[in-house]
Amino acid sequence: MLGLTWLADPAAAVRETAAMTSNPFGANFVVSWDQRAPIEDALEAGLRIVSLSFGDPAGYVDQVHDAGGLVLHSVGSAEEARRAVAAGADVVVAQGWEAGGHVWGQVATLPLVPAVVDAVAPVPVLAASGIADARGVAAVLALGAQAAWVGTRFLLAAEAPLHEEYRRLIAAAETDAEWYADLVSRI
């Protein structure tokens, strides 16, 4: 997934990524404000997997579907998941509060996933937040998710250019946990 919300030229990022791989990839847009033009630019550049978060997907679903794309929408509650499916989202991402960056909901991943799965079945649900290894993947699959979205964990790769606040996580013990409503705002 590419984060395209804050890029000046999302279409260029889509074209650059497409030039580096023949595999499918997607991009995320925060829809707290109007993203129709940037999404249209990305779709015209070939993007076909669009992830939306922090807002109502309703105004974007037809735009993505008309281009032959799929819509994933991140939610923080079962009620929000039902609204996303009613708006036409193809996949729901149940994002718990353990997310490493922008956090929307106030429910932890483990109780959120089965609630969302039950609320929107048979629509596929991806589980996101706090999933750092195969045990976490197994846990969310056991809770009914069809897949795990592992994001923040990849920031710890040696190749990732990231702030040292994140690097502290590498050596952290379970008792070192800190909760921030939005870790990104701290760096």
Steps between C-alpha positions, in 0.01 A plus 500: 500500500618845411402796712388753241296745706774758550687461171489786253488257206337168595487392134880520475535272805260249342690502170837469679379205706344330198832530318671310783261204525258290303321413825184672617531783751266747656497846646338666797316830514380671816153625411451749783498759221422479128731255324307456174759671277808321642317166487396567140861583409621176664231295324592653164863400572387138546424461870231234556515429874390802703505505877301772673514605863385769745173591336199390300583283197161564334619780273790296365368146446338564161805694383727203576256235375448692172876469442487125565652528846438359846426706810637410842376711789660513846260504792522516877160354591241249383252781430751680281565170320128462423493855360806429283339190351173686445703762309642224278843425647633170366722424800488627858820557698441464874764732645553479875641777713842330502572643154846650486410827337165657429238343724129537440317273742509442873465120507792257512554269204413170668147599608443711188570231239225250595250783548573633150503152344160426652364839392591477131521130406550388225698814407873431548663653807869576540633544853745782564692635799743339736568204272876452499564132434346168395336457841307823451396392152380163636305680774306728266432214258360301794275799577351483150706747298589389150846658520726720708622842398847529644623855460690659785710187548668565165616841620751315714681361196856629479420654159213711630580870538313582819514708813688365802178507706393198297838327531448484879245229427770254393634459853172556685358248744127451549518712816645792304175558315382857464171606351473803277181599321721595204867405513562682174423833669782439751773488236 
